[in-house]
Amino acid sequence: MNRRHAASGLLAWAVLVLAGGPAARAQARPVFSSVAVDVAPLTAKGLGAFAEFVGRALQRQLREAYADRIGGRGPRLVVRLDALSLRAYAGSENRLGLGSGSPTDYLEGEALVIGPRGEILARHPQLSAVPSSSGGAWYDPDSENRRVEALAAHFAGWLRRSAI
């Protein structure tokens, strides 16, 4: 190995250490004492028991997505769900070559990192969108539930990847 290779290797190592490689960035993310979902805004819009179902689905997905970062004495992660839209879906909407889009389901909310005294340490608004076909065949009685599960998985996965 010549001096040039050794110097460039040392420089690359220094850049990774100073900039914080993937391991350093992962350590900088908080470990949460708990993860919760607040569906009060959906309940206030009249979704009632269905809002609770959506909340439970997202709670499961968040626990899975953040499994390695839950426990201990850190801040709480609370996801408040503000809006849910499940479009009417009865198979493809592209009939006779007319129309090009398919219906999309949406879940909108905000992730809040809550400190020990109830202060908001960080917030991240998020909108998840998945095809309405994510629940499988529209005529299956369980299709709507699977659509909610797909939305919850998408929301939790992107929250973990992009923000908190």
N, C-alpha and C positions, 0 to 999 in steps of 0.2 A: 504494500500500500504506500503510495507516495504522499507527500505533504498536502497536495491539493485535495485528494480524496479525504484525508484525515480532517482537514480544515472544513470542507463542505459538510462532512458528517457531524462534526462538532457544532457547526452553525445550525444545521437542521435540528439537532437535539435541543439546542438553546431556544430556537424558535418554538418548538413544541412545548418545552417547559414554561417559557414565559407567556406564550399565548394560551396555554392550558389546553392540552390534548383532550380527547374524548373522555378519558378517565377523570381528568381534573374537572371538566364541565359537569360530569355526572355527579361528582362529589359535591359540587356547589349547589345542586338542587336540593330543596328541603326534604326532610323525612317528616311525614305528617303523623300527628297523633291520632287522627281519625279522618274519615272521608264521609261526607253526607250529601244528600240531595234534597233541595228545597223545592217542592212543587206547589207552594202556596199561590204563586201567580197563575198557574194552570187551574188550580182549584177555584180561584176567584173568577175565572173565565167560564166556569160551569162544567169542567171536565170530571169533577168528582172522583169516583172510584177509578176511572181510566187514568187520571193524573197520578194516582197512587201506583197503578201498574207501570206507568212510564218511569216513575221515580225508582221503583224496585229494579226495573230492567237496567237503568243507568247505574244504580248503586252496585249491582253485580259486575257490570262492565268496568266501572272505576276501580273496584277492589281488585279485579284481575289485572287491569292495566298498571296499577300502582302497587302491586303486591310487594315489590321489593322496597317500597318507600313508605309503608304504613307501619306504625308502631313507634313507641318512644314518646318523647316529651315535646315534639316539634309543634308547629302551628297546625290548625285544622284546615282541611280543604273542603269548602262548601260550594256545590254547584247549584245555582238557582236557575230553574227552567222557566223561561218567560213565554215561549210560544211553541206550539206544535201544529204542524199542518200535514195531514194525511190526505192526499188528493184522491178523488174518486178514481178508481182504477178497475177496468174491465178488459184487461189484455192490451194489446198494442193499439195506439191511436193513429197509426200510420195506415190509413185505408185508401186504397186506390191511388197511392202515391201522393196523397194530400197530407200536408202537415209533416213535420220532421221531428218534432220532439216527443218525448214520452213524459208522462207525469212524474213529478218529483216530490218526495216527502221531505219535510224540514223539521229540525229541532234547533231551537235557539235558546241560548242562556248565557250565563256568565259564571266563570270560576273565580272564587274568592279565596285567598289565603288569609285566614283569620288568626291573629296573634293571641297571646294568652289573656290580654285584657279586652278582647273583642275588637281590636283595631284591625282595619283592612291593610294587610302588608302588600298585597298584589292583587290585581284583578285582570281577567282576560275574557272579553266577550267572544262568543263563538257561535257560528251558524253552521250546522251540518246539513248536508243535502245528499240523499241517496235516491236512486230510482224507485218508484212505487212498485216496481216488479220485484223488489228485493225480498218480498214475502212469499214468493212463489206464485203458484196458480191462484188467480183472483177468486175462483169459485171455492177454494178450500176454506172452510170456516175458520181456520187458524191463521190465515194469511195476514190479517191485520196485526195480530200479536207478533208474528215474525217480522213484519215491517218495523214495528217499534223496537224489537231486539236489534235489527240491523242499524237503525238510527242510533241507538244507544251505544252499540259497538263502535260505530264510526265516530261519534262524539267523543267517547272516552279515548279512543286510539289517537285521534288528532290532537286532543288536549295534551296527552302525554308527549306526543312528538313535538308539538309546536310551542308550548307555552310554559307550563308549570311543572 
